[in-house]
Amino acid sequence: MVRPAVALVVVAQAAQGTDFCGLKGLRTAELMDSCRAVSSEEVHYLSALSGMWSEAEEDARKAEPTLRRVLALCGDSLENVPRRRVHSASLRSPSPHEILKILWTGRYWLGSEPLDTQQWGFEPTEIHNYSAMNTCRSSSA
C-alpha cells in the first residue's frame, strides 16, 4: 500500500496549488492530516490510487472519490477556523474540471503525462507549427 499512499500525498499536494491547478484555502498541515486519516482509518480509498501509474487514463480517474474525500476532510477541518472557513464549502465540492486537472497533475508528477489535456479539464490551446518556424530560422541563418 506504499505506492497508493505516495500517490495520495502527490495528488493532495497538487490540489494545494501548481501552475496547472489548485484550490484556495489548502495548507500542507490540513492536507497531511487528511491524508493520514484516509491512509489509516479509511484504507479502502487507497486501492483506487494504484491507477495513477496505469497506462490506461481511465484508471487514474478512479482516484476521484479518494481525492474528494481528502478535500472534504480538509473542508471539515476549516469549518471552525476564522478567516479560513470561507474555503470550507468549496473544498467539499470542487468543480469536476478542477478535480480532473489535479489528477492530471498528479499523474504528471508521478511520471506519466496524459497528452489529451482537454479530457482532463484543460482548455484547448493554439497549436504552433514549430517545423515551419524551424524552417524560417534555418533559411535566415
N, CA, C and O atoms as a MOPAC input file, in Angstrom:
PM7 MOZYME 1SCF
protein

 N      0.80400 1    -1.20200 1     0.00000 1
 C      0.00000 1     0.00000 1     0.00000 1
 C      0.85100 1     1.27200 1     0.00000 1
 O      0.32300 1     2.36800 1     0.18700 1
 N      2.15900 1     1.13200 1    -0.20800 1
 C      3.02600 1     2.30200 1    -0.20000 1
 C      2.78300 1     3.17600 1    -1.43300 1
 O      2.65400 1     4.39400 1    -1.31000 1
 N      2.72000 1     2.56200 1    -2.62300 1
 C      2.51800 1     3.35400 1    -3.84100 1
 C      1.20600 1     4.13900 1    -3.81300 1
 O      1.21000 1     5.32000 1    -4.16300 1
 N      0.08900 1     3.53600 1    -3.41400 1
 C     -1.13500 1     4.33500 1    -3.32500 1
 C     -1.02700 1     5.47300 1    -2.30800 1
 O     -1.57400 1     6.55400 1    -2.52900 1
 N     -0.33400 1     5.24000 1    -1.20600 1
 C     -0.16600 1     6.30100 1    -0.20700 1
 C      0.68700 1     7.43600 1    -0.76600 1
 O      0.41700 1     8.60800 1    -0.50500 1
 N      1.71600 1     7.08700 1    -1.53600 1
 C      2.54300 1     8.11000 1    -2.18500 1
 C      1.69000 1     8.89700 1    -3.17300 1
 O      1.75400 1    10.12600 1    -3.21400 1
 N      0.89700 1     8.19300 1    -3.96400 1
 C      0.01900 1     8.86800 1    -4.92900 1
 C     -0.95400 1     9.79900 1    -4.21500 1
 O     -1.25000 1    10.88500 1    -4.71500 1
 N     -1.44800 1     9.39000 1    -3.06000 1
 C     -2.37000 1    10.22300 1    -2.29200 1
 C     -1.70200 1    11.53600 1    -1.89100 1
 O     -2.29700 1    12.60400 1    -2.03900 1
 N     -0.49400 1    11.46700 1    -1.39500 1
 C      0.22900 1    12.67200 1    -0.98000 1
 C      0.53400 1    13.55500 1    -2.19800 1
 O      0.41100 1    14.77800 1    -2.12400 1
 N      0.92700 1    12.94200 1    -3.30400 1
 C      1.23800 1    13.70100 1    -4.51800 1
 C      0.00400 1    14.44100 1    -5.02100 1
 O      0.07100 1    15.63100 1    -5.32700 1
 N     -1.11200 1    13.74300 1    -5.10500 1
 C     -2.34500 1    14.36700 1    -5.58800 1
 C     -2.80900 1    15.45200 1    -4.61100 1
 O     -3.28700 1    16.50600 1    -5.03200 1
 N     -2.66900 1    15.19800 1    -3.33200 1
 C     -3.06300 1    16.20500 1    -2.33600 1
 C     -2.21000 1    17.46700 1    -2.47400 1
 O     -2.72900 1    18.57900 1    -2.38200 1
 N     -0.92700 1    17.29900 1    -2.68900 1
 C     -0.06400 1    18.46600 1    -2.87000 1
 C     -0.40900 1    19.21700 1    -4.14800 1
 O     -0.33800 1    20.44500 1    -4.18400 1
 N     -0.78200 1    18.48800 1    -5.20000 1
 C     -1.21400 1    19.14800 1    -6.43900 1
 C     -2.46100 1    19.98900 1    -6.18700 1
 O     -2.61300 1    21.06800 1    -6.76100 1
 N     -3.34200 1    19.50000 1    -5.33900 1
 C     -4.56900 1    20.24600 1    -5.01900 1
 C     -4.25600 1    21.55700 1    -4.32900 1
 O     -5.01100 1    22.52300 1    -4.43700 1
 N     -3.14400 1    21.58700 1    -3.62100 1
 C     -2.77500 1    22.79800 1    -2.89200 1
 C     -2.41300 1    23.93100 1    -3.84500 1
 O     -2.59100 1    25.10200 1    -3.50800 1
 N     -1.91100 1    23.60100 1    -5.02000 1
 C     -1.64900 1    24.64900 1    -5.99200 1
 C     -0.39900 1    24.41400 1    -6.80600 1
 O      0.66900 1    24.11000 1    -6.27400 1
 N     -0.55700 1    24.56100 1    -8.11800 1
 C      0.54500 1    24.45800 1    -9.07500 1
 C      0.27600 1    25.47500 1   -10.17400 1
 O     -0.65600 1    26.27400 1   -10.07800 1
 N      1.09200 1    25.44100 1   -11.21200 1
 C      0.82700 1    26.28800 1   -12.37300 1
 C     -0.42100 1    25.83000 1   -13.11300 1
 O     -1.02300 1    26.60900 1   -13.85200 1
 N     -0.81700 1    24.57200 1   -12.92200 1
 C     -1.91200 1    23.98000 1   -13.67800 1
 C     -3.24200 1    23.96800 1   -12.93700 1
 O     -4.30000 1    23.99600 1   -13.56500 1
 N     -3.20000 1    23.92800 1   -11.62800 1
 C     -4.42400 1    23.75600 1   -10.85600 1
 C     -4.19400 1    24.22100 1    -9.42300 1
 O     -3.08900 1    24.61700 1    -9.05100 1
 N     -5.23500 1    24.16700 1    -8.64500 1
 C     -5.09900 1    24.49000 1    -7.23200 1
 C     -6.41100 1    24.97700 1    -6.64100 1
 O     -7.20100 1    25.64400 1    -7.30800 1
 N     -6.62600 1    24.63600 1    -5.39700 1
 C     -7.82800 1    25.03300 1    -4.67900 1
 C     -7.43200 1    25.98200 1    -3.55200 1
 O     -6.46100 1    25.73600 1    -2.83600 1
 N     -8.17700 1    27.04900 1    -3.40100 1
 C     -7.87500 1    28.02800 1    -2.36300 1
 C     -8.21100 1    27.47200 1    -0.99300 1
 O     -9.15900 1    26.70600 1    -0.81900 1
 N     -7.40900 1    27.87900 1    -0.03500 1
 C     -7.68500 1    27.52700 1     1.34400 1
 C     -6.93800 1    26.31600 1     1.86200 1
 O     -7.01300 1    26.00300 1     3.05000 1
 N     -6.21800 1    25.63300 1     0.98900 1
 C     -5.49800 1    24.43600 1     1.43200 1
 C     -4.11800 1    24.79200 1     1.97200 1
 O     -3.42000 1    25.65300 1     1.43700 1
 N     -3.75400 1    24.11700 1     3.02900 1
 C     -2.40600 1    24.22600 1     3.58400 1
 C     -1.89900 1    22.81300 1     3.83300 1
 O     -2.68000 1    21.88300 1     4.03800 1
 N     -0.61000 1    22.67200 1     3.81200 1
 C      0.00300 1    21.35200 1     3.93800 1
 C     -0.40700 1    20.65100 1     5.22400 1
 O     -0.61300 1    19.43700 1     5.21000 1
 N     -0.53200 1    21.35900 1     6.31900 1
 C     -0.88000 1    20.72800 1     7.59700 1
 C     -2.22300 1    20.00100 1     7.50400 1
 O     -2.33400 1    18.84600 1     7.91400 1
 N     -3.24600 1    20.67700 1     6.96300 1
 C     -4.55800 1    20.03100 1     6.83200 1
 C     -4.51300 1    18.88200 1     5.82500 1
 O     -5.12700 1    17.83500 1     6.03200 1
 N     -3.77900 1    19.09200 1     4.73600 1
 C     -3.67600 1    18.03300 1     3.72900 1
 C     -3.03800 1    16.77300 1     4.31000 1
 O     -3.53000 1    15.66500 1     4.09500 1
 N     -1.94700 1    16.94600 1     5.04100 1
 C     -1.26200 1    15.77800 1     5.60400 1
 C     -2.11200 1    15.09600 1     6.66800 1
 O     -2.11900 1    13.86800 1     6.75900 1
 N     -2.82900 1    15.87900 1     7.47400 1
 C     -3.74100 1    15.28300 1     8.45900 1
 C     -4.83300 1    14.48000 1     7.75800 1
 O     -5.17600 1    13.38100 1     8.19500 1
 N     -5.37500 1    15.02400 1     6.67700 1
 C     -6.43200 1    14.32400 1     5.93400 1
 C     -5.88700 1    13.08200 1     5.23800 1
 O     -6.54600 1    12.04300 1     5.22600 1
 N     -4.69600 1    13.17700 1     4.66100 1
 C     -4.06600 1    12.00900 1     4.03000 1
 C     -3.79500 1    10.91700 1     5.06400 1
 O     -3.99500 1     9.73200 1     4.80000 1
 N     -3.34100 1    11.33000 1     6.23100 1
 C     -3.07400 1    10.36600 1     7.31000 1
 C     -4.36800 1     9.67700 1     7.74200 1
 O     -4.38500 1     8.46600 1     7.96300 1
 N     -5.43600 1    10.43600 1     7.86100 1
 C     -6.72200 1     9.86100 1     8.26800 1
 C     -7.21800 1     8.85200 1     7.23000 1
 O     -7.66400 1     7.76200 1     7.58900 1
 N     -7.14300 1     9.20500 1     5.96400 1
 C     -7.59300 1     8.28900 1     4.91800 1
 C     -6.70900 1     7.04700 1     4.88000 1
 O     -7.20900 1     5.93100 1     4.74100 1
 N     -5.39600 1     7.23700 1     5.00400 1
 C     -4.45500 1     6.10300 1     4.93000 1
 C     -4.58000 1     5.14400 1     6.09900 1
 O     -4.30100 1     3.95300 1     5.95700 1
 N     -4.99400 1     5.64300 1     7.24400 1
 C     -5.05000 1     4.76600 1     8.41000 1
 C     -6.46500 1     4.34200 1     8.80700 1
 O     -6.65300 1     3.23900 1     9.32000 1
 N     -7.45200 1     5.19200 1     8.57900 1
 C     -8.80100 1     4.89400 1     9.03700 1
 C     -9.78200 1     4.54700 1     7.91900 1
 O    -10.82100 1     3.93600 1     8.16800 1
 N     -9.44900 1     4.93700 1     6.68900 1
 C    -10.34400 1     4.69600 1     5.55700 1
 C     -9.53900 1     4.07700 1     4.40600 1
 O     -9.53700 1     4.57600 1     3.28100 1
 N     -8.87200 1     2.99600 1     4.72300 1
 C     -7.91300 1     2.35700 1     3.82200 1
 C     -8.53900 1     1.94500 1     2.48600 1
 O     -7.84400 1     1.87300 1     1.47300 1
 N     -9.82400 1     1.67900 1     2.48000 1
 C    -10.47700 1     1.25800 1     1.23500 1
 C    -10.33400 1     2.30200 1     0.13000 1
 O    -10.41600 1     1.95600 1    -1.04800 1
 N    -10.12300 1     3.55900 1     0.47700 1
 C     -9.93600 1     4.60100 1    -0.52400 1
 C     -8.60600 1     4.45800 1    -1.27600 1
 O     -8.48900 1     4.92400 1    -2.40900 1
 N     -7.62400 1     3.83100 1    -0.67100 1
 C     -6.29400 1     3.76200 1    -1.27300 1
 C     -6.23300 1     2.89000 1    -2.53000 1
 O     -5.42900 1     3.16500 1    -3.42000 1
 N     -7.04100 1     1.87500 1    -2.61900 1
 C     -6.95500 1     0.95600 1    -3.75900 1
 C     -7.16500 1     1.66100 1    -5.09600 1
 O     -6.58400 1     1.25500 1    -6.10200 1
 N     -7.97700 1     2.70100 1    -5.12300 1
 C     -8.23300 1     3.42700 1    -6.36900 1
 C     -7.00900 1     4.19400 1    -6.85400 1
 O     -6.92200 1     4.53800 1    -8.03200 1
 N     -6.07500 1     4.46300 1    -5.96900 1
 C     -4.91600 1     5.26100 1    -6.32700 1
 C     -3.83900 1     4.48800 1    -7.08700 1
 O     -2.93800 1     5.09600 1    -7.66400 1
 N     -3.92000 1     3.17900 1    -7.09500 1
 C     -2.92700 1     2.40900 1    -7.86200 1
 C     -3.04900 1     2.71000 1    -9.35300 1
 O     -2.09300 1     2.50700 1   -10.10300 1
 N     -4.20900 1     3.19000 1    -9.79200 1
 C     -4.41500 1     3.55300 1   -11.18500 1
 C     -3.64400 1     4.78900 1   -11.61900 1
 O     -3.58100 1     5.08100 1   -12.81300 1
 N     -3.06500 1     5.51400 1   -10.69300 1
 C     -2.30100 1     6.70400 1   -11.05600 1
 C     -1.06800 1     6.34000 1   -11.87600 1
 O     -0.54800 1     7.18300 1   -12.60800 1
 N     -0.59100 1     5.10100 1   -11.76800 1
 C      0.57300 1     4.65000 1   -12.54200 1
 C      0.16800 1     3.85500 1   -13.78000 1
 O      1.02700 1     3.46300 1   -14.57000 1
 N     -1.09100 1     3.62200 1   -13.95300 1
 C     -1.57300 1     2.78300 1   -15.04800 1
 C     -1.41900 1     3.48000 1   -16.39300 1
 O     -1.48600 1     4.70500 1   -16.48300 1
 N     -1.21500 1     2.69100 1   -17.42600 1
 C     -1.17400 1     3.23500 1   -18.78800 1
 C     -2.55600 1     3.72600 1   -19.21200 1
 O     -2.66600 1     4.66600 1   -19.99900 1
 N     -3.59400 1     3.10200 1   -18.70100 1
 C     -4.96300 1     3.47700 1   -19.05800 1
 C     -5.38200 1     4.70500 1   -18.24700 1
 O     -5.42800 1     4.67300 1   -17.01700 1
 N     -5.68300 1     5.78100 1   -18.96400 1
 C     -6.01500 1     7.03300 1   -18.28500 1
 C     -7.28000 1     6.91700 1   -17.43500 1
 O     -7.40700 1     7.59200 1   -16.41300 1
 N     -8.21700 1     6.06300 1   -17.85600 1
 C     -9.45400 1     5.92900 1   -17.07500 1
 C     -9.17700 1     5.33700 1   -15.69000 1
 O     -9.94900 1     5.56300 1   -14.75900 1
 N     -8.08300 1     4.58100 1   -15.54600 1
 C     -7.72400 1     4.04900 1   -14.22800 1
 C     -7.35500 1     5.17100 1   -13.26400 1
 O     -7.66400 1     5.09700 1   -12.07400 1
 N     -6.70100 1     6.20300 1   -13.77000 1
 C     -6.32700 1     7.33400 1   -12.91400 1
 C     -7.56000 1     8.09800 1   -12.45500 1
 O     -7.57500 1     8.66300 1   -11.36200 1
 N     -8.57900 1     8.11500 1   -13.27800 1
 C     -9.80500 1     8.83600 1   -12.90900 1
 C    -10.54200 1     8.15300 1   -11.75900 1
 O    -11.38200 1     8.77200 1   -11.10700 1
 N    -10.23400 1     6.89500 1   -11.51000 1
 C    -10.85300 1     6.18200 1   -10.38900 1
 C    -10.40600 1     6.74900 1    -9.04500 1
 O    -10.99200 1     6.43900 1    -8.00800 1
 N     -9.37700 1     7.57200 1    -9.06600 1
 C     -8.88200 1     8.18500 1    -7.83100 1
 C     -9.73500 1     9.38200 1    -7.40000 1
 O     -9.51300 1     9.94100 1    -6.32500 1
 N    -10.68800 1     9.77400 1    -8.21100 1
 C    -11.50200 1    10.95000 1    -7.89500 1
 C    -12.19700 1    10.86100 1    -6.54200 1
 O    -12.12600 1    11.82600 1    -5.78000 1
 N    -12.86900 1     9.75200 1    -6.19500 1
 C    -13.52100 1     9.70200 1    -4.87400 1
 C    -12.53500 1     9.85800 1    -3.71000 1
 O    -12.86600 1    10.44400 1    -2.68000 1
 N    -11.33900 1     9.33400 1    -3.88700 1
 C    -10.32900 1     9.45800 1    -2.82800 1
 C     -9.90900 1    10.91300 1    -2.66800 1
 O     -9.81500 1    11.42000 1    -1.55000 1
 N     -9.65800 1    11.57700 1    -3.78700 1
 C     -9.29800 1    12.99200 1    -3.73200 1
 C    -10.43000 1    13.80700 1    -3.12500 1
 O    -10.19200 1    14.68400 1    -2.29400 1
 N    -11.64000 1    13.52700 1    -3.52900 1
 C    -12.78800 1    14.25200 1    -2.96600 1
 C    -12.90200 1    14.02600 1    -1.45300 1
 O    -13.26200 1    14.94200 1    -0.71400 1
 N    -12.59800 1    12.81400 1    -0.99900 1
 C    -12.66300 1    12.52400 1     0.43900 1
 C    -11.61900 1    13.32700 1     1.21000 1
 O    -11.91700 1    13.89300 1     2.26200 1
 N    -10.40900 1    13.37200 1     0.69000 1
 C     -9.34700 1    14.14600 1     1.34400 1
 C     -9.73600 1    15.62400 1     1.39700 1
 O     -9.57200 1    16.27800 1     2.42700 1
 N    -10.24900 1    16.14200 1     0.28800 1
 C    -10.64600 1    17.54700 1     0.25600 1
 C    -11.80900 1    17.82400 1     1.20500 1
 O    -11.85500 1    18.87800 1     1.83800 1
 N    -12.74800 1    16.88500 1     1.30600 1
 C    -13.86400 1    17.05400 1     2.24000 1
 C    -13.37000 1    17.09800 1     3.68700 1
 O    -13.85300 1    17.89800 1     4.48900 1
 N    -12.41800 1    16.24600 1     4.01200 1
 C    -11.84500 1    16.27000 1     5.36400 1
 C    -11.14300 1    17.59800 1     5.62700 1
 O    -11.22600 1    18.14400 1     6.72700 1
 N    -10.44400 1    18.11800 1     4.60400 1
 C     -9.80700 1    19.43100 1     4.75100 1
 C    -10.87100 1    20.50900 1     4.97000 1
 O    -10.71600 1    21.38100 1     5.82600 1
 N    -11.94500 1    20.44100 1     4.19400 1
 C    -13.03300 1    21.40100 1     4.35600 1
 C    -13.64700 1    21.33800 1     5.74300 1
 O    -13.94300 1    22.36700 1     6.35100 1
 N    -13.83800 1    20.11500 1     6.24100 1
 C    -14.38400 1    19.94400 1     7.59500 1
 C    -13.45800 1    20.57300 1     8.64100 1
 O    -13.92000 1    21.19000 1     9.60100 1
 N    -12.15400 1    20.41000 1     8.44300 1
 C    -11.20700 1    20.93600 1     9.43500 1
 C    -11.17200 1    22.46300 1     9.45000 1
 O    -10.74800 1    23.06200 1    10.43800 1
 N    -11.61200 1    23.09300 1     8.36900 1
 C    -11.61400 1    24.56100 1     8.31400 1
 C    -12.90900 1    25.18500 1     8.81000 1
 O    -13.00600 1    26.40400 1     8.95300 1
 N    -13.88500 1    24.35700 1     9.06600 1
 C    -15.21500 1    24.85800 1     9.42800 1
 C    -15.18800 1    25.81900 1    10.61300 1
 O    -15.95100 1    26.78500 1    10.63800 1
 N    -14.33200 1    25.57200 1    11.58200 1
 C    -14.29200 1    26.41200 1    12.78200 1
 C    -13.04900 1    27.28700 1    12.86200 1
 O    -12.68100 1    27.75600 1    13.93900 1
 N    -12.40100 1    27.50500 1    11.71500 1
 C    -11.19200 1    28.33400 1    11.69700 1
 C    -11.55100 1    29.71300 1    11.13100 1
 O    -11.85000 1    29.84000 1     9.94400 1
 N    -11.52200 1    30.72800 1    11.97200 1
 C    -11.85900 1    32.06000 1    11.48000 1
 C    -10.97800 1    32.46300 1    10.29700 1
 O     -9.80900 1    32.08500 1    10.23000 1
 N    -11.53100 1    33.21000 1     9.39100 1
 C    -10.86700 1    33.73600 1     8.20100 1
 C    -10.48000 1    32.66000 1     7.19100 1
 O    -10.04000 1    32.98600 1     6.08900 1
 N    -10.63400 1    31.39900 1     7.54000 1
 C    -10.36100 1    30.33700 1     6.56800 1
 C    -11.60600 1    29.50700 1     6.31100 1
 O    -11.64600 1    28.72500 1     5.36100 1
 N    -12.62600 1    29.66900 1     7.15100 1
 C    -13.84700 1    28.87900 1     6.97300 1
 C    -14.53600 1    29.20200 1     5.65800 1
 O    -15.35000 1    28.41300 1     5.17800 1
 N    -14.22500 1    30.35100 1     5.06800 1
 C    -14.82100 1    30.72600 1     3.79000 1
 C    -14.48200 1    29.70000 1     2.69500 1
 O    -15.22900 1    29.57100 1     1.72500 1
 N    -13.38000 1    28.98000 1     2.83700 1
 C    -12.95500 1    27.98300 1     1.85100 1
 C    -13.54800 1    26.59800 1     2.10300 1
 O    -13.42800 1    25.70600 1     1.26300 1
 N    -14.17400 1    26.42500 1     3.23600 1
 C    -14.66200 1    25.10900 1     3.63700 1
 C    -15.62300 1    24.49200 1     2.61500 1
 O    -15.44400 1    23.34300 1     2.21400 1
 N    -16.62100 1    25.23700 1     2.20200 1
 C    -17.62900 1    24.69900 1     1.27600 1
 C    -17.03000 1    24.37200 1    -0.08200 1
 O    -17.37800 1    23.35000 1    -0.67300 1
 N    -16.13300 1    25.21700 1    -0.59300 1
 C    -15.54800 1    24.95500 1    -1.91600 1
 C    -14.63000 1    23.73800 1    -1.88900 1
 O    -14.48100 1    23.06000 1    -2.90600 1
 N    -14.02000 1    23.45200 1    -0.76000 1
 C    -13.18400 1    22.25300 1    -0.65400 1
 C    -14.04400 1    20.99100 1    -0.61000 1
 O    -13.62600 1    19.93000 1    -1.07200 1
 N    -15.23300 1    21.11400 1    -0.05800 1
 C    -16.13200 1    19.95600 1    -0.00700 1
 C    -16.74900 1    19.64700 1    -1.36400 1
 O    -17.17000 1    18.51500 1    -1.60200 1
 N    -16.80800 1    20.62300 1    -2.24900 1
 C    -17.43100 1    20.37000 1    -3.56000 1
 C    -16.69000 1    21.09800 1    -4.68400 1
 O    -17.23700 1    22.02000 1    -5.29100 1
 N    -15.45200 1    20.69000 1    -4.96400 1
 C    -14.71600 1    21.32300 1    -6.06500 1
 C    -15.33200 1    20.95100 1    -7.41000 1
 O    -16.02600 1    19.94100 1    -7.52600 1
 N    -15.07800 1    21.76200 1    -8.40700 1
 C    -15.64500 1    21.50600 1    -9.73300 1
 C    -15.02500 1    20.25100 1   -10.34400 1
 O    -13.87900 1    19.91300 1   -10.04800 1
 N    -15.77400 1    19.56900 1   -11.18700 1
 C    -15.23000 1    18.38500 1   -11.87200 1
 C    -13.98100 1    18.70700 1   -12.68700 1
 O    -13.06100 1    17.89300 1   -12.75700 1
 N    -13.94200 1    19.89200 1   -13.30600 1
 C    -12.76800 1    20.28400 1   -14.08600 1
 C    -11.53300 1    20.42700 1   -13.20000 1
 O    -10.43600 1    20.01000 1   -13.57200 1
 N    -11.72600 1    21.01900 1   -12.03100 1
 C    -10.59300 1    21.19800 1   -11.11800 1
 C    -10.09000 1    19.84300 1   -10.61700 1
 O     -8.88200 1    19.63300 1   -10.51000 1
 N    -10.99100 1    18.94200 1   -10.31600 1
 C    -10.59400 1    17.58900 1    -9.89500 1
 C     -9.77700 1    16.91100 1   -10.98400 1
 O     -8.73600 1    16.31900 1   -10.70100 1
 N    -10.24200 1    16.99300 1   -12.22900 1
 C     -9.51500 1    16.37400 1   -13.34400 1
 C     -8.13000 1    16.98500 1   -13.51400 1
 O     -7.16400 1    16.26500 1   -13.76300 1
 N     -8.02400 1    18.29500 1   -13.38300 1
 C     -6.71800 1    18.95000 1   -13.50100 1
 C     -5.76300 1    18.49000 1   -12.39800 1
 O     -4.57400 1    18.28400 1   -12.63900 1
 N     -6.29100 1    18.33500 1   -11.20900 1
 C     -5.46000 1    17.87100 1   -10.09000 1
 C     -4.97800 1    16.44600 1   -10.35400 1
 O     -3.80900 1    16.13100 1   -10.12900 1
 N     -5.87500 1    15.58900 1   -10.82800 1
 C     -5.47400 1    14.21200 1   -11.13400 1
 C     -4.45800 1    14.17800 1   -12.27900 1
 O     -3.51600 1    13.38700 1   -12.24400 1
 N     -4.64200 1    15.02800 1   -13.29000 1
 C     -3.67300 1    15.10700 1   -14.39000 1
 C     -2.30100 1    15.49100 1   -13.84300 1
 O     -1.28900 1    14.88300 1   -14.19300 1
 N     -2.28000 1    16.50300 1   -12.98400 1
 C     -1.01800 1    16.96500 1   -12.40400 1
 C     -0.37200 1    15.86000 1   -11.57700 1
 O      0.84300 1    15.67000 1   -11.63200 1
 N     -1.17900 1    15.13500 1   -10.81300 1
 C     -0.64300 1    14.01200 1   -10.03800 1
 C     -0.01500 1    12.96000 1   -10.93300 1
 O      1.07500 1    12.47000 1   -10.63700 1
 N     -0.68000 1    12.60700 1   -12.01900 1
 C     -0.11100 1    11.64000 1   -12.97500 1
 C      1.19000 1    12.17800 1   -13.56400 1
 O      2.17400 1    11.45000 1   -13.69100 1
 N      1.18300 1    13.44500 1   -13.91800 1
 C      2.38100 1    14.07300 1   -14.49300 1
 C      3.54300 1    14.00400 1   -13.50800 1
 O      4.65800 1    13.64700 1   -13.88700 1
 N      3.29000 1    14.34100 1   -12.25500 1
 C      4.33700 1    14.30100 1   -11.23900 1
 C      4.80000 1    12.88100 1   -10.94900 1
 O      5.93200 1    12.67600 1   -10.51000 1
 N      3.94700 1    11.90900 1   -11.18600 1
 C      4.31600 1    10.50500 1   -10.96500 1
 C      4.95900 1     9.87900 1   -12.20000 1
 O      5.27700 1     8.69000 1   -12.19800 1
 N      5.15300 1    10.67400 1   -13.25400 1
 C      5.91900 1    10.19300 1   -14.40000 1
 C      5.11900 1     9.81800 1   -15.62300 1
 O      5.68500 1     9.26100 1   -16.56300 1
 N      3.84500 1    10.09200 1   -15.65800 1
 C      3.02900 1     9.77000 1   -16.82400 1
 C      2.27200 1    11.02800 1   -17.23700 1
 O      1.46000 1    11.54600 1   -16.47200 1
 N      2.53400 1    11.51100 1   -18.43100 1
 C      1.89100 1    12.74100 1   -18.88100 1
 C      0.78400 1    12.43400 1   -19.87100 1
 O      1.06200 1    12.14200 1   -21.03400 1
 N     -0.46900 1    12.49600 1   -19.43200 1
 C     -1.57600 1    12.31600 1   -20.37300 1
 C     -1.56700 1    13.46300 1   -21.38700 1
 O     -1.60300 1    14.63400 1   -21.01000 1
 N     -1.51800 1    13.11800 1   -22.66400 1
 C     -1.35400 1    14.13400 1   -23.69000 1
 C     -2.64100 1    14.82100 1   -24.10700 1
 O     -2.60900 1    15.98200 1   -24.51500 1
 N     -3.76300 1    14.14200 1   -24.01800 1
 C     -5.02700 1    14.76500 1   -24.39400 1
 C     -5.54800 1    15.56700 1   -23.20200 1
 O     -6.40800 1    15.10300 1   -22.45200 1
 N     -5.02000 1    16.75800 1   -23.04600 1
 C     -5.31700 1    17.55000 1   -21.85200 1
 C     -6.75700 1    18.03400 1   -21.78900 1
 O     -7.25200 1    18.33600 1   -20.70400 1
 N     -7.43800 1    18.11400 1   -22.92100 1
 C     -8.83700 1    18.53200 1   -22.89300 1
 C     -9.69300 1    17.53900 1   -22.11800 1
 O    -10.65900 1    17.93500 1   -21.46500 1
 N     -9.35400 1    16.26200 1   -22.18200 1
 C    -10.09800 1    15.25000 1   -21.41800 1
 C     -9.85900 1    15.38400 1   -19.92000 1
 O    -10.56400 1    14.77500 1   -19.11500 1
 N     -8.87400 1    16.17500 1   -19.55300 1
 C     -8.52100 1    16.34800 1   -18.14800 1
 C     -8.89600 1    17.73900 1   -17.63600 1
 O     -8.35400 1    18.19300 1   -16.62900 1
 N     -9.81700 1    18.41700 1   -18.32100 1
 C    -10.34500 1    19.67700 1   -17.82100 1
 C     -9.63800 1    20.93200 1   -18.28700 1
 O    -10.02100 1    22.03200 1   -17.88800 1
 N     -8.61600 1    20.80200 1   -19.11900 1
 C     -7.89600 1    21.97500 1   -19.59300 1
 C     -8.53700 1    22.52000 1   -20.86700 1
 O     -9.12100 1    21.77000 1   -21.65000 1
 N     -8.42500 1    23.81100 1   -21.06200 1
 C     -8.94300 1    24.46800 1   -22.25400 1
 C     -8.03400 1    24.14900 1   -23.44100 1
 O     -6.83200 1    23.95100 1   -23.26900 1
 N     -8.61100 1    24.10000 1   -24.64900 1
 C     -7.75700 1    23.87700 1   -25.82700 1
 C     -6.81900 1    25.06400 1   -26.02000 1
 O     -7.16900 1    26.20700 1   -25.72400 1
 N     -5.64900 1    24.77900 1   -26.51000 1
 C     -4.66500 1    25.83300 1   -26.75100 1
 C     -4.31400 1    25.87200 1   -28.22300 1
 O     -4.54500 1    24.91600 1   -28.96300 1
 N     -3.76100 1    26.97800 1   -28.62700 1
 C     -3.34300 1    27.12600 1   -30.01800 1
 C     -2.13100 1    26.24200 1   -30.26400 1
 O     -1.18700 1    26.22500 1   -29.47300 1
 N     -2.16900 1    25.52000 1   -31.35200 1
 C     -1.04600 1    24.65500 1   -31.70300 1
 C     -0.17700 1    25.39800 1   -32.70200 1
 O     -0.65700 1    25.86100 1   -33.73700 1
 N      1.08600 1    25.50700 1   -32.38800 1
 C      2.02700 1    26.20300 1   -33.25600 1
 C      2.66900 1    25.22500 1   -34.21300 1
 O      2.88200 1    24.06200 1   -33.87100 1
 N      2.97100 1    25.68100 1   -35.38200 1
 C      3.66500 1    24.85600 1   -36.36600 1
 C      5.16000 1    25.08800 1   -36.18000 1
 O      5.75300 1    25.94300 1   -36.83900 1
 N      5.76000 1    24.32300 1   -35.28000 1
 C      7.16100 1    24.51200 1   -34.95500 1
 C      8.08100 1    24.11400 1   -36.10300 1
 O      9.16800 1    24.67500 1   -36.24200 1
 N      7.67000 1    23.17000 1   -36.91500 1
 C      8.53200 1    22.77900 1   -38.03300 1
 C      8.66100 1    23.93800 1   -39.01900 1
 O      9.73300 1    24.14300 1   -39.58800 1
 N      7.58600 1    24.69800 1   -39.22900 1
 C      7.66000 1    25.87800 1   -40.10800 1
 C      8.55900 1    26.94100 1   -39.49600 1
 O      9.30800 1    27.61200 1   -40.20600 1
 N      8.48400 1    27.09500 1   -38.16900 1
 C      9.33500 1    28.07500 1   -37.50600 1
 C     10.79200 1    27.70800 1   -37.66900 1
 O     11.62500 1    28.58000 1   -37.91300 1
 N     11.11500 1    26.43400 1   -37.53800 1
 C     12.49700 1    25.98600 1   -37.68200 1
 C     12.98800 1    26.19300 1   -39.10300 1
 O     14.15600 1    26.52200 1   -39.30600 1
 N     12.12600 1    26.00900 1   -40.08900 1
 C     12.48900 1    26.21000 1   -41.47600 1
 C     12.84600 1    27.68400 1   -41.70200 1
 O     13.82500 1    27.99800 1   -42.37800 1
 N     12.03900 1    28.57600 1   -41.12900 1
 C     12.31700 1    30.00400 1   -41.28100 1
 C     13.63800 1    30.37500 1   -40.65000 1
 O     14.40000 1    31.15900 1   -41.21500 1
 N     13.91800 1    29.82200 1   -39.48700 1
 C     15.18000 1    30.13600 1   -38.79900 1
 C     16.36700 1    29.63600 1   -39.60000 1
 O     17.36900 1    30.33700 1   -39.73500 1
 N     16.25800 1    28.42400 1   -40.13300 1
 C     17.40100 1    27.85800 1   -40.84400 1
 C     17.65600 1    28.58300 1   -42.15600 1
 O     18.80200 1    28.65300 1   -42.60000 1
 N     16.61100 1    29.13100 1   -42.79400 1
 C     16.80600 1    29.81700 1   -44.06000 1
 C     17.40600 1    31.22200 1   -43.84600 1
 O     18.05500 1    31.76900 1   -44.73800 1
 N     17.18100 1    31.79100 1   -42.65800 1
 C     17.71800 1    33.12300 1   -42.41200 1
 C     19.12800 1    33.07900 1   -41.83800 1
 O     19.79400 1    34.10800 1   -41.73000 1
 N     19.56800 1    31.91000 1   -41.47900 1
 C     20.90000 1    31.79800 1   -40.85700 1
 C     22.00600 1    31.80400 1   -41.86800 1
 O     23.17800 1    31.71700 1   -41.50200 1

